[in-house]
Amino acid sequence: MLDEIKEGITGFARIIYYTNSSFSAIIEDTNLTKNGSKLVNMNPLNLCLQRVEEGQFSKGKKDGYCRIISAQDGKAQVGFFQEDKPMGKYCVYAADGTFDQPEGLYEGYGECKSKI
């Protein structure tokens, strides 16, 4: 669904990614749509947070200062991005607050080019 609106996401945004545990559940036939596909049970108890991305975007891609917080492993990425890749000052924190990747200058998701 994000792909459908991605081009329109420019400026500051917060994108929240969820999974829905009802996808694998059998839904009653009375919940059929016009084309015959089954509806998803949108009860909030079925939703599970994956991650939150917030900051500056250009056409749906991180572009400028952003932070990404993962609910799955507790890691947080913070820094500057260009075309969805770290570009400039960037680091990754582990769930306990220690560095998972050192603070420094990056050009993509590879190794730190210069530690700060």
C-alpha positions in Angstrom: 0.0 0.0 0.0 2.9 2.4 0.7 4.0 1.9 -2.9 0.7 3.5 -4.1 1.4 6.8 -2.2 5.2 6.8 -2.0 5.7 9.4 -4.8 3.5 11.8 -2.8 5.5 11.6 0.5 7.8 14.7 0.3 8.7 16.9 3.3 8.5 15.8 7.0 6.7 12.6 7.6 6.3 9.8 10.2 5.7 6.3 8.6 4.6 3.6 11.0 5.0 0.0 9.8 2.7 -2.7 11.2 2.0 -6.3 10.6 -1.5 -7.7 11.0 -1.7 -11.2 12.5 -5.2 -11.7 11.1 -3.7 -12.3 7.6 -3.2 -16.0 8.4 -6.6 -16.3 10.2 -9.6 -17.6 8.4 -12.1 -14.8 7.9 -15.9 -15.6 7.6 -17.2 -15.7 4.0 -19.6 -12.8 4.9 -16.6 -10.5 4.9 -16.0 -10.9 1.1 -15.5 -7.8 -1.0 -17.0 -7.3 -4.4 -14.1 -8.9 -6.2 -14.2 -12.0 -4.0 -11.1 -11.3 -1.9 -11.3 -11.6 1.8 -11.1 -8.5 4.1 -8.5 -8.3 6.8 -9.6 -8.1 10.4 -8.5 -4.6 11.5 -9.0 -5.1 15.2 -6.1 -3.2 16.9 -5.3 -6.3 18.9 -4.2 -7.9 15.7 -1.6 -5.2 14.8 2.0 -5.5 15.8 4.4 -2.6 15.5 7.5 -3.3 13.3 9.2 0.1 13.1 8.8 3.8 12.8 10.6 6.0 10.3 10.4 9.8 10.8 12.2 12.8 9.3 12.7 14.3 5.9 11.5 12.4 2.8 11.6 13.0 -0.9 9.2 11.0 -3.0 8.9 8.4 -0.3 12.7 8.0 0.3 14.6 9.2 3.3 16.3 12.4 2.3 17.8 14.5 5.0 17.8 13.9 8.8 15.8 10.9 9.8 15.6 8.3 12.6 14.4 4.8 12.4 13.3 2.9 15.5 12.8 -0.8 15.3 10.3 -2.5 17.6 11.7 -5.9 16.7 15.2 -5.6 18.0 15.1 -2.2 19.8 17.8 -0.6 17.5 17.6 3.0 16.5 19.3 4.5 13.4 19.8 8.3 13.4 21.5 10.5 10.9 21.4 12.0 7.5 20.1 10.0 4.5 20.1 10.5 0.7 18.0 8.2 -1.6 17.2 6.0 1.5 20.9 5.4 2.3 23.0 6.9 5.1 25.0 9.8 3.7 27.0 11.9 6.2 26.7 11.8 10.0 25.0 8.6 11.1 25.0 5.9 13.8 23.0 3.0 15.1 22.2 2.5 18.7 21.5 -0.9 20.3 18.5 -1.4 22.5 20.7 -0.9 25.6 21.9 2.5 24.3 25.4 1.4 23.3 26.6 1.9 19.7 25.8 -0.9 17.4 27.5 1.0 14.6 29.9 3.9 15.6 29.0 7.5 15.1 30.7 8.8 12.0 30.5 9.7 8.4 28.9 7.1 6.1 28.4 6.7 2.4 25.7 4.0 2.3 25.2 1.1 4.7 28.8 0.0 4.5 31.5 0.7 7.0 32.1 4.0 8.7 34.4 6.2 6.5 35.5 8.4 9.3 34.6 8.1 13.0 33.5 11.2 14.9 
